[in-house]
Amino acid sequence: MTDFFSKLNELKVIILDDHLLLTEGLIELLKRIIPTAEINAYAQVDLAKAAMKISAYDFLLCDVLVPGDNIEEFIVYCRKHYPDLIIIMLTSVIDTDTVRKFFSYNINGYMSKGTNFSEFKMALEKTYKGQTYISSDLSGRLVSSMFFEKESGLTPKELGLLRLIAAGHNTDKMAAILHISPHTVSAHRRSIMNKLGIHTSSGLVKYAYEHKII
């Protein structure tokens, strides 16, 4: 894969992530994979937008959660104004509902931040060649999710919320991740409990682990 990228010149990569330490590590990885690439990193959507108006980028590596910004709107904006931009979500948000939602915005790839170096290189190459990529630690979740939805009667949104509950997130955090109100989170939680016949949060967590849907 290194040979593949060594044949390419003047690739430009833009990173949108508010975690400085992780961003610095990502830049070093990119330099190992694409030594000649121009790499710019930003922690706010408006700064990234300004940079994209000045220079044409090949890759956008973007976190799902950037405080103060609506990343969904940003991705829709990027796809509208930069149709050839290769968009890869690189994030710690790995619930299948969010993965599906971002693929509905025509992104090119979705990867967890737990992805290893070799798979990261593979994702860059495959998406550059026009393929869609999802990291291996997430692809199995999607398959399991499809089967579980049928059995449980939960909607994709409810299943995504159940995973967040099992991960220990509180109502406000789940609302921020899903871009819905805390009231809507509570309503979905009640629906999940009614469908599964479970009436405590600890019961939902146990259920999620027993059915391996986390």
C-alpha positions as CSV (number, residue, x, y, z in Angstrom):
1,M,0.0,0.0,0.0
2,T,2.9,2.3,0.6
3,D,4.0,1.7,-3.0
4,F,0.5,2.7,-4.1
5,F,0.7,6.1,-2.4
6,S,4.3,6.7,-3.3
7,K,3.2,7.0,-6.9
8,L,0.8,9.8,-6.1
9,N,1.9,13.4,-5.8
10,E,0.4,16.4,-4.1
11,L,-2.4,14.7,-2.2
12,K,-4.1,17.0,0.3
13,V,-5.7,15.8,3.5
14,I,-7.8,17.9,5.9
15,I,-8.5,16.7,9.5
16,L,-11.4,17.9,11.6
17,D,-11.0,16.8,15.2
18,D,-10.8,18.7,18.5
19,H,-8.5,16.2,20.2
20,L,-5.0,17.8,19.7
21,L,-3.0,14.8,20.9
22,L,-4.8,12.3,18.7
23,T,-4.6,14.7,15.7
24,E,-0.9,15.0,16.1
25,G,-0.6,11.2,16.1
26,L,-2.8,10.9,13.1
27,I,-0.7,13.4,11.2
28,E,2.4,11.3,11.9
29,L,0.6,8.2,10.6
30,L,-0.4,10.0,7.4
31,K,3.2,11.2,6.9
32,R,4.3,7.5,7.1
33,I,1.7,6.4,4.5
34,I,1.8,9.4,2.2
35,P,5.1,11.2,2.7
36,T,4.4,13.9,0.1
37,A,0.9,14.8,1.3
38,E,-0.1,18.2,2.5
39,I,-1.9,17.8,5.8
40,N,-3.9,20.5,7.6
41,A,-5.8,20.0,10.8
42,Y,-8.6,22.1,12.4
43,A,-10.7,21.8,15.6
44,Q,-13.7,23.8,14.3
45,V,-16.0,23.5,11.3
46,D,-15.8,27.1,10.3
47,L,-12.0,27.0,10.1
48,A,-12.2,23.8,8.1
49,K,-14.7,25.4,5.7
50,A,-12.5,28.4,5.2
51,A,-9.5,26.2,4.3
52,M,-11.5,24.2,1.9
53,K,-12.6,27.3,0.0
54,I,-9.0,28.2,-0.5
55,S,-7.6,24.8,-1.4
56,A,-9.0,21.6,-3.0
57,Y,-8.5,18.6,-0.7
58,D,-8.5,14.9,-1.6
59,F,-9.4,13.4,1.8
60,L,-11.4,14.6,4.8
61,L,-10.8,12.7,8.0
62,C,-13.5,13.8,10.4
63,D,-14.7,13.0,14.0
64,V,-18.4,12.6,14.6
65,L,-18.3,14.7,17.7
66,V,-16.8,18.2,17.7
67,P,-18.1,20.4,20.5
68,G,-20.1,23.4,19.3
69,D,-20.5,22.1,15.8
70,N,-23.1,20.1,13.9
71,I,-21.0,17.5,12.0
72,E,-23.9,16.1,10.2
73,E,-24.6,19.5,8.6
74,F,-20.9,19.8,7.8
75,I,-20.8,16.5,6.0
76,V,-23.9,17.3,4.0
77,Y,-22.3,20.7,3.1
78,C,-19.1,18.9,2.0
79,R,-20.8,16.4,-0.2
80,K,-22.8,19.1,-1.8
81,H,-20.0,21.5,-2.5
82,Y,-17.1,19.0,-2.9
83,P,-18.6,15.9,-4.5
84,D,-15.2,14.4,-5.3
85,L,-13.9,14.8,-1.7
86,I,-13.2,11.4,0.0
87,I,-14.9,11.6,3.4
88,I,-13.8,9.2,6.1
89,M,-15.3,9.4,9.6
90,L,-12.7,8.5,12.2
91,T,-14.3,8.4,15.6
92,S,-14.9,6.7,18.9
93,V,-18.7,6.8,18.2
94,I,-19.3,3.3,17.0
95,D,-23.0,2.6,17.5
96,T,-24.5,1.1,14.3
97,D,-27.3,3.7,14.1
98,T,-24.7,6.5,13.8
99,V,-22.7,4.5,11.3
100,R,-25.8,4.0,9.1
101,K,-26.8,7.6,9.4
102,F,-23.5,8.9,8.1
103,F,-23.4,6.5,5.3
104,S,-26.8,7.9,4.2
105,Y,-24.9,11.2,3.7
106,N,-22.7,9.4,1.1
107,I,-19.5,9.3,3.0
108,N,-16.7,7.0,1.7
109,G,-15.6,5.3,4.9
110,Y,-16.3,4.9,8.7
111,M,-13.6,3.8,11.1
112,S,-13.3,3.6,14.8
113,K,-10.3,5.2,16.5
114,G,-9.2,1.8,17.6
115,T,-8.3,0.9,14.1
116,N,-4.8,-0.4,13.6
117,F,-2.1,1.1,11.2
118,S,-2.5,-1.5,8.5
119,E,-6.3,-1.2,8.3
120,F,-6.0,2.6,8.2
121,K,-3.7,2.4,5.2
122,M,-6.1,-0.1,3.6
123,A,-9.0,2.3,4.1
124,L,-7.2,5.2,2.5
125,E,-6.3,3.1,-0.5
126,K,-9.7,1.5,-1.0
127,T,-11.6,4.8,-0.7
128,Y,-9.1,6.5,-3.0
129,K,-9.9,3.8,-5.6
130,G,-13.6,4.5,-5.2
131,Q,-14.6,1.8,-2.8
132,T,-16.6,2.2,0.4
133,Y,-14.8,1.1,3.6
134,I,-15.9,0.3,7.1
135,S,-13.4,-0.9,9.7
136,S,-13.5,-4.6,10.6
137,D,-14.4,-3.9,14.2
138,L,-17.6,-2.3,13.0
139,S,-18.7,-4.4,10.1
140,G,-19.6,-7.3,12.4
141,R,-21.7,-5.0,14.5
142,L,-23.8,-4.0,11.5
143,V,-24.5,-7.6,10.5
144,S,-25.5,-8.5,14.1
145,S,-27.6,-5.4,14.3
146,M,-29.6,-6.4,11.2
147,F,-30.5,-9.8,12.7
148,F,-31.2,-8.4,16.1
149,E,-33.6,-5.7,14.8
150,K,-35.8,-8.5,13.4
151,E,-35.8,-10.5,16.6
152,S,-36.3,-7.7,19.1
153,G,-38.7,-5.4,17.2
154,L,-36.5,-2.4,18.1
155,T,-36.0,0.3,15.5
156,P,-32.5,1.2,14.3
157,K,-32.7,4.3,16.5
158,E,-33.8,2.4,19.5
159,L,-31.0,-0.2,19.0
160,G,-28.5,2.6,18.8
161,L,-29.7,4.1,22.0
162,L,-29.6,0.7,23.7
163,R,-25.9,0.5,22.8
164,L,-25.3,3.9,24.3
165,I,-27.2,3.0,27.5
166,A,-25.0,-0.2,27.7
167,A,-21.9,1.9,27.3
168,G,-22.8,3.9,30.4
169,H,-23.7,7.2,28.8
170,N,-26.2,9.5,30.7
171,T,-29.3,11.1,29.0
172,D,-27.6,14.4,28.1
173,K,-24.6,12.6,26.6
174,M,-26.8,10.4,24.5
175,A,-28.8,13.3,23.4
176,A,-25.6,15.1,22.2
177,I,-24.3,12.0,20.4
178,L,-27.6,11.4,18.6
179,H,-28.4,15.1,18.0
180,I,-31.8,14.7,19.7
181,S,-33.3,16.3,22.8
182,P,-33.1,14.6,26.3
183,H,-36.9,14.4,26.2
184,T,-36.7,12.3,23.0
185,V,-34.0,10.1,24.6
186,S,-36.3,9.4,27.5
187,A,-39.2,8.6,25.2
188,H,-37.0,6.1,23.2
189,R,-35.8,4.6,26.5
190,R,-39.5,4.0,27.6
191,S,-40.3,2.4,24.2
192,I,-37.3,0.1,24.4
193,M,-38.3,-1.0,28.0
194,N,-41.8,-1.6,26.9
195,K,-40.8,-3.7,23.8
196,L,-38.3,-5.8,25.8
197,G,-40.3,-6.0,29.0
198,I,-37.4,-4.6,31.0
199,H,-38.0,-1.7,33.4
200,T,-34.6,-0.8,34.8
201,S,-31.4,0.6,33.2
202,S,-29.3,-2.1,34.7
203,G,-31.7,-4.6,33.1
204,L,-31.1,-3.0,29.7
205,V,-27.4,-3.1,30.2
206,K,-27.5,-6.8,31.1
207,Y,-29.8,-7.5,28.1
208,A,-27.3,-5.8,25.8
209,Y,-24.4,-7.7,27.0
210,E,-26.2,-11.1,27.0
211,H,-27.2,-10.5,23.4
212,K,-23.8,-9.2,22.3
213,I,-25.2,-6.0,20.8
214,I,-22.8,-3.5,22.4
